């Protein structure tokens, strides 16, 4: 598949693809420009987002890769947001990505240079490497909708504490809240599929077919999920 995609990208003049998800996400965050906007936590019924949920989401938004925090976000022009100054909760949204290939080239040149210092790299403790990957993984979860829904499923049980106005809680911008049981059902299906894929990587007899199971998720999304969820629910939850 990688060979085929490389040929297509070469013919069309597109950047080559490579399987480096964690590094690519961290690199993408570092090249992304952000803008501070007010958080809309009100819905038509007048509900508001629970404080515990907001604090957890705010903590995950404090990215360690250069992304501005919720409370200290700066606008693109460098001036502090008027909303933050007036005490209104702010969030950061991506407004653009710096398209270039210089940093990717430098990354892979440094990777090639690491071959020359391989004797020194052998003495680096594995705990240091594990910490680096843990750092990269945690910082990539900021703004991930799955983690927001998992927090809702595992920690927010009381009706009055449930958040209102979040994108995945509304079937459309003009509609009422989605039933929370439908949100939990979608989260459960998503976690089950993810757990099944991870289990396959631990079974040697089927691990070689892992890419084919990844491809099978396209059919799950195209035909299986529409049979369980409405189009409006998928539009809100599968974002």
LOLUMDO-254553 format. One line per 2 residues: number of its first residue (from 1); for each residue y, x, z of C-alpha. Coordinates in Angstrom, 2 decimals, always signed. Example, Ala and Ser with C-alpha at 12.3 -4.5 7.8 and 13.67 -1.06 7.14 Angstrom:
BEGIN
1 = -4.50:+12.30:+7.80 | -1.06:+13.67:+7.14 $
This chain:
BEGIN
1 = +0.00:+0.00:+0.00 | +2.40:+2.82:+0.90 $
3 = +1.59:+4.55:-2.40 | +2.32:+1.35:-4.35 $
5 = +5.58:+0.69:-2.50 | +6.71:+4.28:-3.06 $
7 = +6.21:+3.90:-6.82 | +8.12:+0.62:-6.90 $
9 = +10.98:+2.05:-4.83 | +11.15:+5.10:-7.10 $
11 = +11.40:+2.93:-10.22 | +14.09:+0.69:-8.72 $
13 = +16.06:+3.43:-7.00 | +15.40:+2.01:-3.53 $
15 = +14.92:+4.02:-0.29 | +11.32:+5.00:+0.33 $
17 = +9.47:+3.13:+3.08 | +7.56:+4.79:+5.87 $
19 = +5.67:+3.56:+8.93 | +7.94:+4.63:+11.79 $
21 = +8.87:+1.38:+13.49 | +10.16:+2.62:+16.85 $
23 = +12.16:+5.52:+15.42 | +13.54:+3.34:+12.64 $
25 = +14.68:+0.61:+15.06 | +16.43:+3.14:+17.31 $
27 = +18.04:+4.72:+14.28 | +19.16:+1.31:+13.02 $
29 = +20.77:+0.45:+16.36 | +22.69:+3.73:+16.35 $
31 = +24.11:+2.95:+12.89 | +25.00:-0.67:+13.64 $
33 = +28.58:-1.79:+14.25 | +29.02:-4.49:+16.89 $
35 = +31.69:-7.05:+17.70 | +32.30:-8.87:+20.99 $
37 = +32.29:-12.67:+20.79 | +32.30:-15.34:+23.52 $
39 = +28.90:-16.63:+24.61 | +28.49:-20.32:+23.82 $
41 = +26.31:-21.61:+26.65 | +27.34:-25.28:+26.46 $
43 = +25.48:-27.97:+24.61 | +26.29:-31.55:+23.79 $
45 = +24.85:-32.76:+27.10 | +27.11:-30.46:+29.10 $
47 = +24.38:-28.18:+30.41 | +24.99:-24.53:+31.09 $
49 = +22.85:-21.43:+31.07 | +21.22:-20.58:+34.40 $
51 = +22.71:-17.60:+36.21 | +19.33:-15.88:+36.66 $
53 = +18.51:-16.19:+32.98 | +21.98:-14.93:+32.03 $
55 = +21.67:-11.93:+34.34 | +18.27:-10.99:+32.93 $
57 = +19.51:-11.33:+29.36 | +22.64:-9.34:+30.22 $
59 = +20.54:-6.55:+31.72 | +18.42:-6.31:+28.58 $
61 = +21.59:-6.20:+26.49 | +22.74:-2.97:+28.16 $
63 = +21.32:-0.87:+25.38 | +21.00:+2.86:+25.95 $
65 = +21.34:+3.64:+22.24 | +25.08:+3.17:+21.98 $
67 = +25.19:-0.62:+21.76 | +28.09:-2.00:+23.83 $
69 = +27.17:-3.96:+26.93 | +27.92:-7.66:+27.35 $
71 = +30.60:-7.16:+29.96 | +32.33:-4.12:+28.46 $
73 = +31.99:-4.90:+24.77 | +34.69:-3.65:+22.44 $
75 = +35.70:-5.24:+19.20 | +35.33:-3.42:+15.91 $
77 = +38.98:-2.38:+15.81 | +38.66:-0.67:+19.21 $
79 = +40.67:-3.18:+21.23 | +39.13:-4.89:+24.23 $
81 = +38.15:-8.47:+23.59 | +40.58:-11.08:+24.89 $
83 = +37.60:-13.15:+26.05 | +36.34:-10.36:+28.29 $
85 = +39.82:-9.91:+29.73 | +40.03:-13.61:+30.63 $
87 = +36.68:-13.60:+32.43 | +34.68:-15.36:+29.69 $
89 = +31.17:-13.98:+29.28 | +30.92:-11.97:+26.09 $
91 = +28.01:-10.91:+23.92 | +27.73:-8.37:+21.14 $
93 = +26.72:-9.35:+17.61 | +26.01:-7.06:+14.69 $
95 = +28.68:-7.12:+12.01 | +27.49:-4.31:+9.75 $
97 = +25.26:-1.28:+9.30 | +26.37:+2.12:+8.01 $
99 = +24.25:+2.59:+4.89 | +23.51:+6.29:+4.32 $
101 = +20.62:+8.74:+3.99 | +22.03:+11.83:+5.68 $
103 = +20.68:+11.12:+9.15 | +17.23:+10.21:+7.82 $
105 = +17.14:+13.53:+5.94 | +18.21:+15.42:+9.08 $
107 = +15.54:+13.65:+11.15 | +12.74:+14.67:+8.84 $
109 = +14.08:+18.21:+8.44 | +13.97:+18.58:+12.22 $
111 = +10.43:+17.17:+12.23 | +9.44:+19.83:+9.71 $
113 = +11.12:+22.50:+11.85 | +9.00:+21.42:+14.79 $
115 = +6.01:+23.06:+13.07 | +7.62:+26.45:+13.66 $
117 = +7.93:+25.83:+17.40 | +4.54:+24.20:+17.90 $
119 = +3.46:+26.87:+20.46 | +6.40:+25.87:+22.66 $
121 = +5.75:+22.15:+22.17 | +2.20:+22.56:+23.52 $
123 = +3.57:+23.26:+26.99 | +5.69:+20.07:+27.09 $
125 = +4.05:+17.69:+29.61 | +2.61:+14.49:+28.17 $
127 = +4.59:+12.53:+30.75 | +7.80:+13.70:+29.06 $
129 = +6.61:+12.45:+25.68 | +5.49:+9.17:+27.21 $
131 = +8.91:+8.79:+28.80 | +10.65:+9.32:+25.47 $
133 = +8.55:+6.63:+23.78 | +9.04:+4.30:+26.76 $
135 = +12.80:+4.82:+26.51 | +12.78:+4.08:+22.77 $
137 = +10.62:+1.01:+23.22 | +12.68:-0.49:+26.05 $
139 = +16.00:+0.03:+24.25 | +14.60:-1.71:+21.18 $
141 = +13.95:-4.92:+23.13 | +17.64:-5.74:+23.66 $
143 = +18.40:-9.08:+22.02 | +14.72:-9.72:+21.21 $
145 = +14.17:-13.48:+21.27 | +10.52:-13.13:+22.31 $
147 = +11.50:-11.50:+25.60 | +14.06:-14.24:+26.26 $
149 = +11.41:-16.90:+25.75 | +8.87:-15.01:+27.86 $
151 = +11.39:-14.88:+30.69 | +11.88:-18.62:+30.31 $
153 = +8.12:-19.21:+30.41 | +7.29:-16.92:+33.34 $
155 = +10.31:-17.08:+35.63 | +12.38:-20.21:+34.94 $
157 = +10.30:-23.21:+36.07 | +12.82:-25.62:+37.56 $
159 = +14.41:-28.15:+35.24 | +17.93:-27.57:+36.56 $
161 = +17.58:-23.81:+36.12 | +16.56:-23.90:+32.48 $
163 = +19.12:-22.46:+30.06 | +21.14:-24.60:+27.67 $
165 = +22.82:-23.75:+24.41 | +20.64:-20.80:+23.40 $
167 = +19.76:-20.69:+19.68 | +16.00:-21.06:+20.19 $
169 = +16.56:-24.13:+22.40 | +18.24:-26.12:+19.62 $
171 = +16.54:-27.56:+16.54 | +19.88:-27.32:+14.73 $
173 = +23.47:-26.53:+15.59 | +24.31:-30.24:+15.87 $
175 = +21.16:-31.42:+17.64 | +20.07:-31.82:+21.24 $
177 = +17.88:-29.34:+23.08 | +14.34:-28.69:+21.95 $
179 = +11.71:-29.85:+24.47 | +10.93:-26.83:+26.60 $
181 = +7.20:-27.47:+26.22 | +7.57:-26.86:+22.47 $
183 = +9.33:-23.56:+23.14 | +6.52:-22.56:+25.52 $
185 = +3.89:-23.61:+22.98 | +5.42:-21.40:+20.28 $
187 = +5.72:-18.48:+22.71 | +2.08:-18.89:+23.73 $
189 = +0.92:-18.86:+20.12 | +3.02:-15.79:+19.37 $
191 = +1.75:-13.88:+22.40 | -1.86:-14.87:+21.61 $
193 = -1.56:-13.55:+18.06 | +0.05:-10.33:+19.29 $
195 = -2.66:-9.90:+21.93 | -5.38:-10.50:+19.35 $
197 = -3.94:-7.86:+17.05 | -3.72:-5.36:+19.89 $
199 = -7.33:-6.07:+20.89 | -8.44:-5.33:+17.33 $
201 = -6.93:-1.86:+17.54 | -9.15:-1.14:+20.56 $
203 = -12.39:-2.14:+18.79 | -13.57:+0.66:+16.52 $
205 = -15.68:-1.60:+14.32 | -12.69:-3.70:+13.20 $
207 = -9.77:-1.31:+13.75 | -10.00:-0.07:+10.16 $
209 = -9.20:-3.60:+8.93 | -6.09:-3.89:+11.11 $
211 = -3.64:-3.87:+8.14 | -5.48:-6.82:+6.60 $
213 = -5.09:-8.82:+9.81 | -1.38:-8.05:+9.74 $
215 = -1.26:-9.43:+6.21 | -3.14:-12.53:+7.36 $
217 = -0.19:-13.41:+9.60 | +1.71:-14.36:+6.45 $
219 = -0.77:-17.18:+5.87 | -0.59:-18.19:+9.53 $
221 = +3.18:-18.52:+9.24 | +3.05:-20.22:+5.86 $
223 = +0.37:-22.83:+6.49 | -0.89:-22.85:+10.10 $
225 = +2.37:-22.94:+12.05 | +3.94:-25.75:+9.93 $
227 = +0.93:-27.87:+10.88 | +1.72:-27.44:+14.60 $
229 = +5.52:-27.35:+14.59 | +8.19:-29.22:+12.66 $
231 = +10.51:-27.50:+10.21 | +13.45:-27.82:+12.63 $
233 = +11.43:-26.29:+15.45 | +10.37:-23.35:+13.31 $
235 = +13.95:-22.85:+12.12 | +15.07:-22.51:+15.75 $
237 = +12.10:-20.60:+17.18 | +11.07:-18.33:+14.31 $
239 = +14.42:-16.54:+14.00 $
